[in-house]
Structures are given as structure tokens and as C-alpha cells.
């Protein structure tokens, strides 16, 4: 069955990888501030800042994947309240606006409707300088679990909690070989994630194969949150 999948943040990084993975079989809608540069009859994009834009009317929808994130790593001594608010708006308020606006349309779907959100390994694994992003993503995890309970049995809701992934968002932390090697050494599996492996997990969670999975926060973190390195 051909589905309609809304990807928020589909122009770059993980969201873009998910879009490219889904295009061959499904219709992909992308809400993003910049263009993905994808020319495909199965791809439609709306350029906007979802924090304050008027959201378009959609006739049908089968899945929502909310990808926007932020990486503001600062010690509490220099972390400004404005930065904390910005992280919360991007990760939590944006997701709230999208889900609040479209969940009724999702409920009408006959194609195993689902929502996937993104957290971070920093919620489960205490890390210095991650106060802002961990607080925002912790709220995302709480939202995902609460919505999974509220929207069952019609809509499944899950979250993915990756470690650092090789995306434009993380480019400042991976800007040279020495930094990459240091980051790899922090993980038991000695690797940084590729966007494709995270995208594949999102694709699995919206698929029929995951029809009994809801309320979960699934870690893809090269062992960081569980294994002592």
C-alpha cells in the first residue's frame, strides 16, 4: 500500500536520508526551512519554520517523522536561558504543533498509522555540557510515551535515541580526523553513526513489521548507554 509520510526536517541529515529511502514506494511530504533539492513525483516539500508557520491542510496522512534537533553544548556557567528556550521550541513545541495539527488525520489512516520522534543518547547517559539538549530531548521521550498511551490503539508512537551521527548538524563536533577518532573512542563499538542506519530504523518503525511496537525509545548508540567502555 502506498502511504503518505510527513517528514519534518526532510531537507538534510537523517530526515533527508529517510525521505530518499521512502520515495520509491511512498509519497513523501517534507516540511523544512530549506529545500531538499529532490525532484521526484513522489516528493512534495513545503518550506517553513514549523515553530511559527501556518501549517498546510493535508487530505490524508499515514505517518509523521519529526526530525528537527539541536546541538548546543555549553557548560551551565555560560548556558543562556534563551538557548534553553530555543532547544525546547525546536524539539518539543515544534513536535507538539505538528502532532496536535495532524493527529486526527492520522487516525483516519487504514495503513498502520504511526509517529516517530528523535531523542538522544544524552538523555539516558549523563554527559557534561548537554544540559539544554538533554532536557529538551527528555521532554520528547516523555511526550512519545504519553502520546503512545493516549493515541492507542489507533496510532503508534515511538522515539529513536541515537548517538552522534555524521550529519551537517554534528559537523562542528566532527570537523577533523582527530575529533572523529576521539568521538569513536568514546563508544564501545568504536564508531560514529551513518545517517542511513538511523534512517532505516525510522523506516522500520513506520512499517507494518513494527505494528506491535509503541511507546518505545530505541537506542542506536554504538553501545554507549549500556556498555561500560
LUMKE-784985 format. One record per atom (N, C-alpha, C, O): residue in three letters; x, y, z. Coordinates in steps of 0.2 Angstrom, whole numbers, padded with zeros to 4 digits, always signed. Example, Ala and Ser with C-alpha at 12.3 -4.5 7.8 and 13.67 -1.06 7.14 Angstrom:
BEGIN
ALA+0066-0028+0039 ALA+0062-0022+0039 ALA+0066-0016+0039 ALA+0071-0017+0042 SER+0064-0011+0035 SER+0068-0005+0036 SER+0064+0000+0039 SER+0067+0006+0040 
This chain:
BEGIN
UNK+0004-0006+0000 UNK+0000+0000+0000 UNK+0004+0006+0000 UNK+0009+0007+0004 UNK+0003+0011-0004 UNK+0007+0017-0005 UNK+0004+0022+0001 UNK-0002+0023+0001 UNK+0009+0024+0005 UNK+0007+0028+0011 UNK+0009+0035+0009 UNK+0013+0037+0005 UNK+0007+0040+0013 UNK+0009+0047+0013 UNK+0012+0048+0020 UNK+0010+0047+0025 UNK+0019+0050+0019 UNK+0023+0051+0025 UNK+0025+0058+0026 UNK+0028+0061+0021 UNK+0024+0061+0031 UNK+0026+0068+0033 UNK+0033+0067+0036 UNK+0033+0064+0042 UNK+0038+0070+0034 UNK+0045+0071+0037 UNK+0046+0078+0038 UNK+0047+0082+0034 UNK+0046+0080+0045 UNK+0048+0087+0047 UNK+0055+0087+0048 UNK+0058+0083+0052 UNK+0059+0091+0044 UNK+0066+0092+0044 UNK+0069+0087+0038 UNK+0074+0083+0040 UNK+0065+0087+0033 UNK+0067+0082+0027 UNK+0072+0084+0022 UNK+0074+0081+0018 UNK+0075+0090+0024 UNK+0080+0093+0019 UNK+0087+0091+0020 UNK+0091+0091+0015 UNK+0089+0089+0026 UNK+0096+0087+0027 UNK+0096+0081+0032 UNK+0091+0079+0035 UNK+0102+0079+0033 UNK+0104+0074+0038 UNK+0099+0068+0038 UNK+0098+0065+0032 UNK+0097+0066+0044 UNK+0093+0060+0045 UNK+0087+0060+0041 UNK+0084+0055+0038 UNK+0083+0066+0041 UNK+0077+0067+0038 UNK+0077+0066+0031 UNK+0073+0063+0027 UNK+0083+0069+0028 UNK+0084+0068+0020 UNK+0085+0061+0019 UNK+0083+0058+0013 UNK+0089+0057+0023 UNK+0090+0050+0021 UNK+0084+0046+0022 UNK+0083+0041+0018 UNK+0079+0048+0026 UNK+0073+0044+0027 UNK+0069+0045+0021 UNK+0066+0041+0018 UNK+0069+0052+0018 UNK+0065+0054+0013 UNK+0067+0050+0006 UNK+0063+0047+0003 UNK+0074+0049+0005 UNK+0076+0046+0000 UNK+0075+0038+0000 UNK+0074+0035-0005 UNK+0075+0036+0006 UNK+0073+0029+0007 UNK+0066+0027+0006 UNK+0065+0021+0003 UNK+0062+0032+0007 UNK+0054+0030+0006 UNK+0052+0032-0001 UNK+0046+0030-0002 UNK+0055+0036-0005 UNK+0052+0038-0011 UNK+0050+0033-0016 UNK+0046+0034-0020 UNK+0054+0028-0016 UNK+0052+0023-0021 UNK+0045+0019-0020 UNK+0043+0017-0025 UNK+0043+0019-0014 UNK+0037+0016-0013 UNK+0031+0020-0010 UNK+0025+0019-0011 UNK+0033+0026-0008 UNK+0028+0030-0004 UNK+0028+0038-0006 UNK+0033+0040-0009 UNK+0023+0041-0005 UNK+0023+0049-0006 UNK+0026+0052+0000 UNK+0023+0051+0006 UNK+0031+0056-0001 UNK+0034+0059+0005 UNK+0033+0067+0005 UNK+0034+0070+0000 UNK+0030+0069+0010 UNK+0029+0077+0011 UNK+0035+0079+0016 UNK+0037+0076+0021 UNK+0038+0084+0014 UNK+0044+0087+0018 UNK+0042+0094+0021 UNK+0040+0098+0016 UNK+0042+0095+0027 UNK+0042+0102+0030 UNK+0049+0104+0032 UNK+0051+0101+0037 UNK+0052+0109+0029 UNK+0058+0111+0031 UNK+0060+0118+0030 UNK+0056+0121+0025 UNK+0065+0121+0033 UNK+0066+0128+0031 UNK+0070+0129+0025 UNK+0070+0134+0022 UNK+0073+0124+0023 UNK+0077+0124+0016 UNK+0075+0118+0012 UNK+0072+0113+0014 UNK+0076+0119+0005 UNK+0074+0114+0000 UNK+0079+0108+0001 UNK+0085+0109+0002 UNK+0076+0102+0000 UNK+0080+0096-0001 UNK+0083+0095-0008 UNK+0087+0091-0008 UNK+0081+0099-0012 UNK+0083+0098-0019 UNK+0082+0092-0022 UNK+0085+0089-0027 UNK+0076+0089-0020 UNK+0074+0082-0023 UNK+0069+0083-0028 UNK+0064+0087-0027 UNK+0070+0081-0034 UNK+0065+0081-0040 UNK+0062+0074-0041 UNK+0066+0070-0044 UNK+0056+0073-0038 UNK+0053+0066-0039 UNK+0046+0067-0038 UNK+0043+0071-0034 UNK+0042+0063-0043 UNK+0035+0064-0042 UNK+0032+0062-0036 UNK+0026+0064-0034 UNK+0035+0058-0032 UNK+0033+0056-0025 UNK+0035+0060-0019 UNK+0034+0059-0014 UNK+0038+0066-0021 UNK+0041+0071-0016 UNK+0037+0078-0017 UNK+0037+0081-0022 UNK+0035+0080-0011 UNK+0032+0087-0011 UNK+0035+0090-0005 UNK+0035+0088+0001 UNK+0037+0096-0006 UNK+0040+0100+0000 UNK+0037+0107+0001 UNK+0035+0110-0003 UNK+0036+0108+0008 UNK+0034+0115+0010 UNK+0039+0118+0014 UNK+0041+0115+0019 UNK+0041+0124+0012 UNK+0047+0127+0015 UNK+0044+0132+0021 UNK+0039+0136+0019 UNK+0046+0131+0027 UNK+0043+0134+0033 UNK+0047+0133+0039 UNK+0051+0128+0039 UNK+0046+0137+0044 UNK+0049+0136+0051 UNK+0043+0134+0055 UNK+0038+0138+0056 UNK+0043+0128+0056 UNK+0037+0125+0059 UNK+0035+0127+0066 UNK+0030+0126+0069 UNK+0040+0131+0069 UNK+0038+0134+0076 UNK+0033+0140+0075 UNK+0030+0141+0080 UNK+0033+0143+0070 UNK+0028+0148+0069 UNK+0024+0149+0063 UNK+0020+0153+0062 UNK+0025+0144+0058 UNK+0022+0144+0052 UNK+0014+0142+0052 UNK+0013+0138+0057 UNK+0010+0144+0047 UNK+0004+0142+0047 UNK+0004+0135+0043 UNK+0007+0135+0038 UNK+0002+0130+0046 UNK+0003+0123+0044 UNK-0002+0122+0038 UNK-0008+0123+0039 UNK+0000+0119+0033 UNK-0005+0117+0027 UNK-0010+0112+0029 UNK-0009+0108+0033 UNK-0015+0112+0026 UNK-0020+0107+0026 UNK-0018+0101+0022 UNK-0016+0102+0016 UNK-0019+0095+0025 UNK-0017+0089+0022 UNK-0024+0085+0022 UNK-0028+0084+0026 UNK-0025+0081+0016 UNK-0030+0077+0015 UNK-0030+0070+0018 UNK-0035+0068+0021 UNK-0024+0068+0018 UNK-0023+0061+0021 UNK-0015+0061+0023 UNK-0011+0064+0021 UNK-0014+0056+0028 UNK-0008+0055+0031 UNK-0007+0049+0035 UNK-0012+0047+0038 UNK-0002+0045+0034 UNK-0001+0039+0037 UNK+0005+0038+0042 UNK+0004+0034+0047 UNK+0010+0043+0041 UNK+0015+0043+0046 UNK+0018+0050+0047 UNK+0018+0054+0042 UNK+0020+0051+0053 UNK+0024+0058+0054 UNK+0031+0056+0057 UNK+0031+0052+0062 UNK+0036+0059+0054 UNK+0043+0058+0057 UNK+0045+0065+0058 UNK+0046+0069+0054 UNK+0046+0066+0065 UNK+0049+0073+0067 UNK+0056+0072+0068 UNK+0058+0070+0073 UNK+0060+0076+0064 UNK+0067+0075+0064 UNK+0071+0081+0067 UNK+0077+0080+0069 UNK+0068+0087+0067 UNK+0072+0093+0069 UNK+0076+0092+0076 UNK+0073+0089+0081 UNK+0082+0094+0077 UNK+0086+0094+0083 UNK+0090+0099+0084 UNK+0090+0104+0079 UNK+0094+0099+0089 UNK+0099+0104+0090 UNK+0105+0102+0094 UNK+0104+0097+0098 UNK+0111+0105+0093 UNK+0116+0103+0097 UNK+0120+0109+0100 UNK+0124+0113+0097 UNK+0118+0111+0106 UNK+0121+0117+0109 UNK+0124+0114+0116 UNK+0121+0114+0121 UNK+0130+0113+0115 UNK+0134+0110+0121 UNK+0138+0116+0124 UNK+0143+0118+0122 UNK+0135+0118+0130 UNK+0138+0123+0134 UNK+0138+0121+0141 UNK+0134+0118+0144 UNK+0143+0123+0145 UNK+0143+0122+0152 UNK+0137+0127+0155 UNK+0136+0132+0152 UNK+0135+0125+0161 UNK+0129+0128+0164 UNK+0131+0136+0165 UNK+0127+0140+0166 UNK+0138+0137+0166 UNK+0140+0144+0168 UNK+0139+0149+0162 UNK+0138+0155+0163 UNK+0139+0146+0156 UNK+0138+0150+0150 UNK+0132+0149+0146 UNK+0130+0152+0141 UNK+0127+0144+0149 UNK+0121+0142+0145 UNK+0116+0147+0147 UNK+0114+0149+0153 UNK+0114+0151+0142 UNK+0109+0156+0142 UNK+0102+0153+0142 UNK+0100+0148+0139 UNK+0097+0157+0146 UNK+0090+0155+0146 UNK+0087+0155+0139 UNK+0083+0150+0137 UNK+0090+0159+0134 UNK+0087+0160+0128 UNK+0089+0153+0124 UNK+0085+0151+0120 UNK+0095+0151+0125 UNK+0097+0144+0121 UNK+0093+0138+0124 UNK+0091+0134+0120 UNK+0091+0138+0130 UNK+0087+0133+0133 UNK+0080+0133+0130 UNK+0077+0128+0128 UNK+0077+0139+0129 UNK+0071+0140+0126 UNK+0071+0138+0119 UNK+0066+0135+0116 UNK+0076+0140+0115 UNK+0076+0138+0108 UNK+0077+0131+0107 UNK+0073+0128+0103 UNK+0080+0127+0111 UNK+0081+0120+0111 UNK+0074+0117+0112 UNK+0072+0112+0109 UNK+0070+0120+0117 UNK+0064+0117+0119 UNK+0059+0118+0113 UNK+0055+0114+0112 UNK+0059+0124+0110 UNK+0055+0126+0105 UNK+0056+0121+0099 UNK+0051+0119+0096 UNK+0062+0120+0097 UNK+0064+0116+0091 UNK+0061+0109+0092 UNK+0058+0106+0088 UNK+0063+0106+0098 UNK+0062+0099+0099 UNK+0055+0097+0102 UNK+0053+0092+0100 UNK+0053+0101+0106 UNK+0046+0100+0109 UNK+0040+0103+0107 UNK+0035+0100+0105 UNK+0041+0110+0106 UNK+0035+0114+0104 UNK+0034+0113+0097 UNK+0028+0112+0095 UNK+0039+0112+0093 UNK+0038+0110+0086 UNK+0034+0104+0085 UNK+0030+0103+0081 UNK+0037+0099+0089 UNK+0033+0092+0088 UNK+0026+0092+0090 UNK+0022+0090+0087 UNK+0025+0096+0096 UNK+0018+0097+0098 UNK+0014+0100+0093 UNK+0008+0098+0092 UNK+0016+0105+0089 UNK+0012+0109+0084 UNK+0010+0104+0079 UNK+0004+0104+0076 UNK+0015+0100+0076 UNK+0014+0096+0071 UNK+0009+0090+0073 UNK+0004+0089+0069 UNK+0010+0087+0079 UNK+0006+0081+0081 UNK-0001+0084+0082 UNK-0006+0081+0080 UNK-0002+0090+0086 UNK-0008+0092+0088 UNK-0012+0094+0081 UNK-0018+0093+0081 UNK-0009+0096+0076 UNK-0012+0098+0070 UNK-0015+0093+0066 UNK-0020+0093+0062 UNK-0011+0087+0066 UNK-0012+0082+0061 UNK-0014+0075+0064 UNK-0016+0070+0060 UNK-0015+0074+0071 UNK-0016+0068+0073 UNK-0023+0065+0071 UNK-0024+0059+0070 UNK-0028+0070+0070 UNK-0035+0067+0068 UNK-0035+0064+0061 UNK-0038+0060+0060 UNK-0030+0067+0057 UNK-0030+0064+0050 UNK-0026+0058+0050 UNK-0028+0053+0047 UNK-0021+0057+0055 UNK-0018+0051+0056 UNK-0023+0045+0058 UNK-0022+0040+0056 UNK-0027+0047+0062 UNK-0032+0042+0065 UNK-0037+0039+0059 UNK-0039+0034+0060 UNK-0038+0043+0054 UNK-0042+0040+0049 UNK-0038+0035+0044 UNK-0041+0032+0040 UNK-0031+0035+0045 UNK-0027+0031+0041 UNK-0029+0023+0042 UNK-0030+0021+0048 UNK-0029+0019+0037 UNK-0030+0012+0037 UNK-0024+0008+0036 UNK-0024+0002+0035 UNK-0018+0012+0036 UNK-0012+0009+0035 UNK-0007+0009+0041 UNK-0001+0012+0040 UNK-0009+0007+0047 UNK-0005+0006+0052 UNK-0002+0013+0054 UNK+0005+0013+0054 UNK-0005+0018+0055 UNK-0003+0025+0056 UNK+0002+0025+0062 UNK+0001+0022+0067 UNK+0007+0029+0062 UNK+0012+0030+0067 UNK+0016+0037+0067 UNK+0016+0040+0062 UNK+0019+0038+0073 UNK+0023+0044+0074 UNK+0030+0042+0076 UNK+0030+0037+0081 UNK+0035+0045+0073 UNK+0042+0043+0076 UNK+0045+0050+0077 UNK+0045+0055+0073 UNK+0048+0051+0083 UNK+0052+0057+0086 UNK+0059+0055+0087 UNK+0061+0049+0087 UNK+0063+0060+0088 UNK+0070+0059+0089 UNK+0072+0062+0096 UNK+0071+0068+0097 UNK+0076+0057+0100 UNK+0079+0059+0106 UNK+0086+0059+0105 UNK+0089+0060+0100 UNK+0090+0058+0110 UNK+0097+0057+0110 UNK+0100+0053+0116 UNK+0096+0052+0121 UNK+0105+0050+0115 UNK+0108+0045+0120 UNK+0110+0049+0126 UNK+0111+0047+0131 UNK+0111+0056+0125 UNK+0112+0060+0131 UNK+0107+0061+0136 UNK+0108+0063+0142 UNK+0101+0058+0135 UNK+0095+0058+0140 UNK+0097+0052+0145 UNK+0096+0053+0151 UNK+0099+0047+0142 UNK+0100+0041+0146 UNK+0107+0041+0149 UNK+0108+0038+0155 UNK+0112+0044+0146 UNK+0119+0044+0148 UNK+0121+0051+0150 UNK+0121+0055+0145 UNK+0122+0052+0156 UNK+0123+0059+0158 UNK+0130+0061+0155 UNK+0135+0058+0155 UNK+0130+0067+0152 UNK+0136+0070+0148 UNK+0136+0077+0150 UNK+0132+0081+0150 UNK+0143+0079+0151 UNK+0144+0086+0153 UNK+0142+0090+0147 UNK+0143+0088+0141 UNK+0140+0096+0148 UNK+0138+0101+0143 UNK+0132+0100+0139 UNK+0130+0104+0134 UNK+0128+0095+0141 UNK+0122+0093+0137 UNK+0116+0095+0140 UNK+0110+0092+0138 UNK+0116+0099+0145 UNK+0110+0101+0149 UNK+0104+0103+0145 UNK+0099+0101+0146 UNK+0105+0107+0140 UNK+0100+0110+0136 UNK+0097+0105+0132 UNK+0091+0104+0132 UNK+0101+0102+0128 UNK+0098+0097+0123 UNK+0095+0091+0126 UNK+0090+0088+0124 UNK+0098+0089+0132 UNK+0096+0083+0136 UNK+0089+0084+0139 UNK+0085+0080+0139 UNK+0088+0090+0141 UNK+0082+0092+0144 UNK+0077+0092+0139 UNK+0071+0090+0140 UNK+0078+0095+0133 UNK+0073+0096+0128 UNK+0071+0089+0125 UNK+0065+0087+0124 UNK+0076+0085+0124 UNK+0075+0078+0122 UNK+0072+0073+0127 UNK+0068+0069+0125 UNK+0073+0074+0133 UNK+0070+0071+0139 UNK+0062+0072+0138 UNK+0058+0068+0139 UNK+0061+0078+0137 UNK+0054+0080+0136 UNK+0051+0077+0130 UNK+0045+0074+0130 UNK+0055+0076+0125 UNK+0052+0072+0119 UNK+0051+0065+0121 UNK+0046+0062+0118 UNK+0055+0062+0124 UNK+0054+0055+0126 UNK+0047+0054+0131 UNK+0043+0050+0130 UNK+0046+0059+0135 UNK+0040+0059+0139 UNK+0034+0060+0135 UNK+0029+0057+0136 UNK+0035+0064+0130 UNK+0029+0066+0125 UNK+0028+0059+0121 UNK+0022+0058+0120 UNK+0033+0056+0119 UNK+0032+0050+0115 UNK+0028+0044+0119 UNK+0023+0041+0116 UNK+0030+0043+0125 UNK+0027+0038+0129 UNK+0020+0040+0131 UNK+0015+0036+0131 UNK+0019+0046+0133 UNK+0012+0049+0134 UNK+0007+0048+0129 UNK+0002+0046+0129 UNK+0010+0050+0123 UNK+0005+0050+0117 UNK+0004+0043+0115 UNK-0001+0041+0112 UNK+0009+0039+0116 UNK+0008+0031+0114 UNK+0002+0029+0118 UNK-0002+0025+0115 UNK+0002+0031+0124 UNK-0004+0028+0128 UNK-0010+0031+0126 UNK-0016+0028+0126 UNK-0010+0038+0125 UNK-0016+0042+0123 UNK-0019+0040+0117 UNK-0025+0039+0116 UNK-0015+0039+0112 UNK-0017+0038+0105 UNK-0018+0030+0103 UNK-0021+0029+0098 UNK-0016+0026+0107 UNK-0018+0019+0106 UNK-0025+0017+0106 UNK-0029+0021+0110 UNK-0028+0013+0103 UNK-0024+0008+0098 UNK-0023+0011+0091 UNK-0021+0007+0087 UNK-0026+0017+0090 UNK-0026+0019+0083 UNK-0019+0021+0080 UNK-0017+0020+0074 UNK-0015+0024+0084 UNK-0009+0027+0082 UNK-0003+0025+0086 UNK-0003+0025+0092 UNK+0002+0022+0083 UNK+0008+0020+0087 UNK+0013+0026+0087 UNK+0013+0030+0083 UNK+0017+0027+0093 UNK+0021+0032+0094 UNK+0028+0030+0097 UNK+0028+0026+0102 UNK+0033+0031+0094 UNK+0040+0029+0096 UNK+0045+0034+0095 UNK+0044+0039+0092 UNK+0051+0033+0099 UNK+0056+0038+0098 UNK+0063+0034+0097 UNK+0063+0028+0099 UNK+0067+0037+0093 UNK+0074+0035+0092 UNK+0079+0039+0096 UNK+0079+0045+0095 UNK+0084+0036+0099 UNK+0089+0040+0103 UNK+0096+0038+0100 UNK+0099+0033+0103 UNK+0098+0041+0095 UNK+0105+0040+0093 UNK+0110+0043+0096 UNK+0109+0048+0100 UNK+0116+0041+0096 UNK+0122+0044+0097 UNK+0124+0049+0092 UNK+0120+0050+0087 UNK+0130+0052+0092 UNK+0132+0057+0087 UNK+0132+0053+0080 UNK+0134+0048+0079 UNK+0129+0057+0075 UNK+0128+0054+0069 UNK+0131+0059+0064 UNK+0131+0065+0065 UNK+0134+0056+0058 UNK+0138+0060+0054 UNK+0133+0064+0049 UNK+0131+0062+0044 UNK+0131+0070+0052 UNK+0126+0074+0048 UNK+0129+0082+0048 UNK+0133+0083+0052 UNK+0126+0086+0044 UNK+0128+0093+0045 UNK+0127+0096+0052 UNK+0131+0100+0054 UNK+0122+0094+0056 UNK+0121+0096+0062 UNK+0127+0095+0067 UNK+0128+0099+0071 UNK+0130+0089+0066 UNK+0136+0087+0070 UNK+0142+0089+0067 UNK+0148+0087+0070 UNK+0142+0093+0062 UNK+0149+0094+0058 UNK+0154+0098+0063 UNK+0160+0097+0062 UNK+0151+0102+0067 UNK+0156+0106+0072 UNK+0160+0101+0076 UNK+0165+0103+0079 UNK+0157+0095+0078 UNK+0160+0091+0083 UNK+0164+0085+0079 UNK+0168+0082+0082 UNK+0164+0085+0072 UNK+0167+0080+0068 UNK+0171+0084+0063 UNK+0172+0081+0057 UNK+0174+0089+0064 UNK+0177+0094+0059 UNK+0184+0092+0057 UNK+0186+0094+0052 UNK+0187+0087+0060 UNK+0193+0084+0058 UNK+0194+0077+0060 UNK+0190+0075+0064 UNK+0200+0074+0058 UNK+0201+0067+0059 UNK+0202+0066+0067 UNK+0200+0061+0069 UNK+0205+0070+0070 UNK+0207+0069+0077 UNK+0201+0069+0081 UNK+0200+0065+0086 UNK+0196+0074+0079 UNK+0190+0074+0083 UNK+0185+0068+0082 UNK+0182+0066+0086 UNK+0186+0066+0076 UNK+0182+0060+0074 UNK+0184+0054+0078 UNK+0181+0050+0080 UNK+0191+0053+0078 UNK+0194+0047+0081 UNK+0193+0048+0089 UNK+0191+0042+0092 UNK+0193+0053+0092 UNK+0191+0054+0099 UNK+0184+0052+0100 UNK+0183+0049+0105 UNK+0180+0054+0096 UNK+0172+0053+0097 UNK+0171+0045+0096 UNK+0167+0043+0100 UNK+0174+0042+0091 UNK+0174+0035+0091 UNK+0176+0031+0097 UNK+0173+0026+0099 UNK+0181+0033+0100 UNK+0184+0030+0106 UNK+0179+0030+0112 UNK+0180+0026+0116 UNK+0175+0035+0112 UNK+0170+0035+0117 UNK+0165+0030+0117 UNK+0161+0029+0122 UNK+0164+0026+0111 UNK+0159+0022+0110 UNK+0162+0014+0111 UNK+0167+0013+0108 UNK+0159+0010+0114 UNK+0161+0003+0114 UNK+0162+0000+0107 UNK+0167-0004+0106 UNK+0158+0002+0102 UNK+0159-0001+0095 UNK+0163+0003+0091 UNK+0165+0002+0085 UNK+0166+0008+0094 UNK+0172+0012+0091 UNK+0169+0015+0084 UNK+0173+0015+0079 UNK+0163+0018+0084 UNK+0161+0021+0078 UNK+0156+0026+0079 UNK+0153+0027+0084 UNK+0155+0030+0074 UNK+0150+0036+0073 UNK+0145+0033+0069 UNK+0146+0030+0064 UNK+0139+0035+0070 UNK+0133+0033+0066 UNK+0133+0036+0059 UNK+0135+0042+0058 UNK+0131+0032+0054 UNK+0129+0034+0047 UNK+0122+0036+0047 UNK+0118+0033+0051 UNK+0120+0041+0043 UNK+0113+0043+0043 UNK+0109+0037+0040 UNK+0103+0036+0043 UNK+0111+0033+0036 UNK+0107+0028+0033 UNK+0105+0022+0038 UNK+0099+0020+0038 UNK+0109+0021+0043 UNK+0107+0016+0048 UNK+0101+0019+0053 UNK+0097+0015+0055 UNK+0102+0025+0054 UNK+0097+0028+0058 UNK+0090+0029+0054 UNK+0085+0028+0057 UNK+0091+0031+0048 UNK+0085+0031+0043 UNK+0082+0025+0043 UNK+0075+0024+0043 UNK+0085+0019+0043 UNK+0082+0013+0042 UNK+0078+0011+0048 UNK+0073+0007+0047 UNK+0080+0013+0054 UNK+0077+0012+0060 UNK+0070+0015+0060 UNK+0065+0013+0062 UNK+0070+0022+0057 UNK+0064+0025+0057 UNK+0059+0022+0052 UNK+0053+0022+0053 UNK+0062+0020+0046 UNK+0058+0017+0041 UNK+0055+0010+0044 UNK+0049+0009+0042 UNK+0059+0007+0048 UNK+0056+0001+0051 UNK+0050+0002+0056 UNK+0045-0001+0056 UNK+0051+0007+0060 UNK+0046+0009+0065 UNK+0039+0011+0062 UNK+0034+0011+0065 UNK+0039+0014+0056 UNK+0033+0016+0052 UNK+0030+0010+0048 UNK+0025+0011+0045 UNK+0034+0005+0048 UNK+0032-0001+0043 UNK+0027-0005+0047 UNK+0026-0005+0053 UNK+0024-0010+0043 UNK+0019-0015+0045 UNK+0023-0020+0050 UNK+0020-0023+0054 UNK+0029-0021+0049 UNK+0033-0025+0053 UNK+0034-0023+0060 UNK+0035-0027+0064 UNK+0033-0017+0061 UNK+0033-0014+0068 UNK+0026-0013+0071 UNK+0026-0009+0075 UNK+0021-0016+0068 UNK+0014-0014+0070 UNK+0013-0016+0078 UNK+0008-0013+0080 UNK+0017-0019+0081 UNK+0016-0021+0088 UNK+0021-0017+0093 UNK+0021-0018+0099 UNK+0024-0012+0090 UNK+0029-0008+0094 UNK+0026-0001+0095 UNK+0025+0003+0090 UNK+0025+0001+0101 UNK+0023+0008+0103 UNK+0026+0010+0110 UNK+0027+0005+0114 UNK+0027+0016+0111 UNK+0029+0018+0117 UNK+0036+0017+0119 UNK+0038+0017+0125 UNK+0040+0016+0114 UNK+0047+0014+0115 UNK+0052+0019+0113 UNK+0051+0023+0109 UNK+0057+0020+0117 UNK+0063+0024+0115 UNK+0069+0019+0113 UNK+0072+0016+0117 UNK+0070+0019+0107 UNK+0075+0014+0104 UNK+0082+0017+0103 UNK+0083+0022+0099 UNK+0087+0015+0107 UNK+0094+0017+0106 UNK+0097+0015+0101 UNK+0098+0009+0099 UNK+0101+0019+0097 UNK+0106+0017+0092 UNK+0112+0021+0094 UNK+0113+0027+0091 UNK+0116+0018+0098 UNK+0121+0022+0101 UNK+0128+0019+0101 UNK+0132+0021+0106 UNK+0129+0014+0097 UNK+0136+0010+0097 UNK+0138+0008+0104 UNK+0143+0007+0106 UNK+0132+0006+0108 UNK+0134+0003+0115 UNK+0135+0008+0120 UNK+0135+0006+0126 UNK+0135+0015+0119 UNK+0137+0020+0124 UNK+0132+0020+0130 UNK+0135+0020+0136 UNK+0126+0019+0129 UNK+0121+0020+0135 UNK+0121+0014+0140 UNK+0118+0014+0145 UNK+0123+0008+0137 UNK+0123+0002+0141 UNK+0130-0001+0143 UNK+0130-0004+0149 UNK+0134-0001+0139 UNK+0141-0005+0140 UNK+0146+0000+0143 UNK+0147+0006+0140 UNK+0149-0002+0148 UNK+0155+0002+0151 UNK+0161+0001+0146 UNK+0163-0004+0146 UNK+0163+0007+0144 UNK+0169+0007+0139 UNK+0175+0007+0143 UNK+0181+0007+0140 
